[in-house]
Amino acid sequence: MLSVLIETRNDEEGLARTLASLIGGAVEGVVREVIVCDTGSTDQTHRVAEHAGCQYVTGGVAAGIRQAKGDWLLLLEPGARLVEGWIDEVVAHTARQTMAARFSRTRASRTPFLARVFSGNRALADGLLISKRQAAAAAKSAGSAEAIARGLAMKRLDAEIWMAPAKQERRSST
């Protein structure tokens, strides 16, 4: 039903955290596959993906979209974690909607107003639930998962997400 795509570049630790939050969806049969879309990692990202049973593709998210089998795609940043209860919300949305959706941030991961104003806005920080057809069309002109998520009209899901740390925070912690 749902293909999860995670675009990575030297994100082995974040990838492991994100994959752990998807286990419930795999057990429930909602997550059909997880595709790690790598953009040139030099760390052990590929080993994390392989050990977790994920498909590993190079060439970024466009390659992952072409390979995905699900009618709906869930694009996540490495390090993002879905909060319990996300499965029912995603199933309900995909059954009745055709428009893209994003998750609601947990209260603890909401950025203060001034920090949001002065920092770069990450369009994929809240995840992206999108039909494969819409993602494939957007991928023709977008070079990354972030670019696909930018500028889309979306519904906000009641399910919550813990945002991944900003890329520079992830790099400095490794």
C-alpha positions in Angstrom: 0.0 0.0 0.0 2.6 2.6 1.1 6.2 3.0 -0.1 8.4 4.9 2.2 11.3 6.9 0.6 14.1 8.3 2.6 16.7 10.5 0.7 20.1 10.2 2.4 23.6 11.4 2.2 25.9 10.3 5.1 22.9 9.8 7.4 23.5 6.3 8.9 22.4 7.3 12.5 19.4 9.3 11.4 18.3 6.6 9.0 18.3 4.0 11.8 16.1 6.2 14.0 13.6 6.8 11.2 13.5 3.1 10.3 12.7 2.2 14.0 9.6 4.4 13.9 8.3 2.5 10.8 8.3 -1.0 12.3 4.6 -0.8 13.5 3.6 0.2 9.9 5.4 -2.8 8.5 3.9 -5.2 11.0 0.4 -3.8 10.3 0.9 -4.3 6.6 0.7 -0.5 5.8 4.3 -0.1 4.8 4.9 -2.2 1.7 8.5 -1.3 1.3 11.2 1.2 2.4 13.5 2.6 -0.3 16.6 4.4 0.8 17.4 6.9 -2.0 21.1 7.7 -1.6 22.8 10.8 -3.1 26.5 9.9 -2.6 27.0 8.6 1.0 30.5 7.8 2.0 29.6 6.4 5.5 27.7 3.2 6.4 24.3 4.3 5.2 24.1 1.5 2.7 24.8 -1.1 5.4 22.1 0.3 7.7 19.6 0.1 4.8 20.7 -3.5 3.9 20.5 -4.8 7.5 17.0 -3.3 7.9 15.8 -5.0 4.7 15.4 -1.8 2.8 15.9 -1.4 -0.9 18.9 0.9 -1.6 19.1 3.0 -4.7 21.5 5.6 -5.9 20.4 8.6 -7.9 18.2 10.2 -5.3 14.5 10.3 -4.9 13.6 10.2 -8.6 15.1 6.7 -8.8 13.2 5.7 -5.7 9.9 6.9 -7.1 10.4 5.0 -10.3 11.1 1.8 -8.3 8.3 2.2 -5.7 5.4 -0.2 -5.8 2.9 1.6 -3.6 0.2 3.9 -4.9 1.1 6.3 -2.1 4.6 7.5 -1.1 5.7 8.7 2.3 8.9 10.8 2.0 10.8 11.4 5.2 14.1 13.0 6.2 16.6 10.7 7.9 16.2 11.3 11.6 12.5 12.1 11.6 10.4 9.8 13.7 6.7 9.1 13.4 4.7 9.1 16.7 2.4 6.3 17.7 -1.0 6.6 16.0 0.3 7.6 12.6 -0.8 4.4 10.9 -4.6 4.9 11.3 -4.3 8.5 10.2 -2.3 7.6 7.1 -4.7 4.8 6.2 -7.7 7.1 6.6 -6.2 9.8 4.5 -5.2 7.6 1.6 -8.6 6.0 1.5 -10.5 9.3 1.1 -8.0 11.9 -0.3 -6.0 12.5 -3.4 -4.1 15.6 -2.2 -0.8 15.5 -0.5 -0.5 15.7 3.3 2.1 16.4 6.0 2.3 15.4 9.6 1.9 17.7 12.6 5.0 18.4 14.6 5.1 17.2 18.2 4.9 20.0 20.7 8.5 19.4 21.7 9.8 19.7 18.2 8.0 22.9 17.2 10.4 25.7 16.5 9.9 29.1 18.2 8.5 31.8 15.9 11.7 33.8 15.6 13.9 30.7 15.0 11.5 29.8 12.1 11.8 33.3 10.6 15.6 33.4 10.7 16.3 29.8 9.7 15.9 28.0 6.4 12.5 26.5 6.0 12.7 22.7 5.3 9.7 21.7 3.3 10.3 18.0 4.1 10.6 18.5 7.9 7.0 17.4 8.5 7.2 14.5 6.1 5.2 14.2 2.9 2.4 11.8 2.1 1.8 12.0 -1.7 0.3 9.8 -4.4 2.9 8.1 -6.6 1.3 9.7 -9.7 1.7 13.3 -8.2 5.3 12.5 -7.0 6.3 11.2 -10.4 5.1 14.3 -12.1 6.8 16.6 -9.5 10.1 14.6 -9.8 10.4 15.5 -13.4 11.2 19.1 -12.5 12.5 18.6 -9.0 16.0 17.4 -8.2 15.4 16.2 -4.6 12.7 15.1 -2.1 12.9 18.6 -0.5 12.1 20.2 -3.9 9.1 17.9 -4.4 7.7 18.9 -1.0 8.2 22.7 -1.6 5.2 24.6 -2.8 2.6 21.8 -2.7 -0.9 22.4 -1.4 -1.3 20.0 1.5 -3.6 18.8 4.2 -2.2 18.7 7.8 -2.6 15.2 9.4 -3.5 14.8 13.0 -0.6 12.3 13.3 2.6 13.7 14.7 6.2 13.6 13.7 9.4 14.3 15.6 11.4 16.5 13.2 14.9 15.4 12.2 17.7 17.7 13.4 18.8 20.2 10.8 21.4 18.9 8.4 24.3 20.9 10.0 23.2 19.6 13.4 23.3 16.0 12.1 26.8 16.6 10.6 28.3 18.1 13.7 27.0 15.2 15.9 28.8 12.6 13.8 
